[in-house]
Amino acid sequence: MGKVKILHILREMELGGIQSLIMNIYKNIDREKIQFDFLVNSKGFYDEEITKLGGKLYYMPHINQVGPYQYSKKLKKFFKEHREYKIIHTHFSHLSGLIVKIAHKSQVPIIIAHGHTNSVHDKGIRKIYKNYLKKNISKYATDFFACSKEAAEYLFDNKSKYAIILKNGIEIEKFKFNNEIRKKIRKKLGIDYNCIVIGNVGRMDRVKNQIFLIKLIKELLKQNSDYKLILIGDGPLKKEIEYEIDKNNLKSNILLLGGQKDVEKYYNIMDYFVFPSLYEGFGISLIEAQVNGLRCFASSNVPKEANITNEIKYISLSKSLDYWVNAILNSPKKRYEKSKKIIDSGYDIKNVTKYLEKFYLEKSNNIKGENK
């Protein structure tokens, strides 16, 4: 019996929360039974690793590059030429509405829509068009996954009650605090032992709101010159972030570390984790930070489901910078150990993978049963 082929559809396999979840699952799934292939819009960080694991990558321009008509035409052609994909798993938000409709018309039997966000700030025609696409998701997808209840309710509307909440699992052991690694990487980066490090991990995008962190560190430095901010990630906002750092003369206080494949090591050098997203489906890096025992501060736009340890402090972005500063200043720096609670809550990638593996195999067997 051949492998069950799953086609994941998303923008790119760059370093990011969605991509790291998919790759964690891919590395832990039984690859003798299941193969992951990818339809993406551009080359990404994980492409080489995917190929080594036996996966295929197909590249197709994004809808923003070619427009809805050409995008639809190319997608129809792809599904016509690749009848081997009986299960597709799309990770776009609103664009999934167009993808699932075309997949349905192309007679793809299992069409999984996966919600990873709980809001999008759009107005006018864009908002109307995205709401139309959302309705298509509910109409044409056969199965619904989401990273949180909020994400399901946002993307799937009346079908949200049928959504499976697939937890954003991680490799727990890798993210546990290690003092030796802390010393080693701090030395490598030239960070003093007494320096207080504020950290953030995420794609450099407006939604992740790293510009806010630059303003925050500027205020913290007025209280204590021993603060540094490290930003891990890359993305379209990088040049603007660099400009803001230069403008505020903060080059010696802010380290841009780019995308890091071994990101788990860098949580060890942090003392606080700050996550001021404008909106967020879940926030996988918050789980990683909690496993590491970090004190976390998140905007009130981040789903409360991410607060597994009850150690995250949620603060509204409408609060003043002074309010955020005082919250950090009055929070203990000492780490806590609550990784067992995170495992017990279902965030171990091994358990998430077992569930998804069983789901894919059962869906594949049902298709074969119907075709007998």
Secondary structure, DSSP 4 states (H G I P E B T S, - for coil): -PPEEEEEE-SB--SSHHHHHHHHHHHHS-TTTEEEEEEESB--TTHHHHHHTT--EEE---HHHHHHHHHHHHHHHHHHH-TT--EEEE--STTHHHHHHHHHHTT-SEEEEEE--S-----HHHHHHHHHHHHHHHHH-SEEEESSHHHHHHHHGGGGGG-EE----B-HHHHS--HHHHHHHHHHHT--TT-EEEEEES-SSGGG-HHHHHHHHHHHHHH-TTEEEEEE--STTHHHHHHHHHHTT-TTTEEEEE--TTGGGGGGG-SEEEE--SS-S--HHHHHHHHTT-EEEEETTS-GGG-SSS-EEEE-TTS-HHHHHHHHHTS-------HHHHHHTT-BHHHHHHHHHHHHHHHHHHHHHHH-
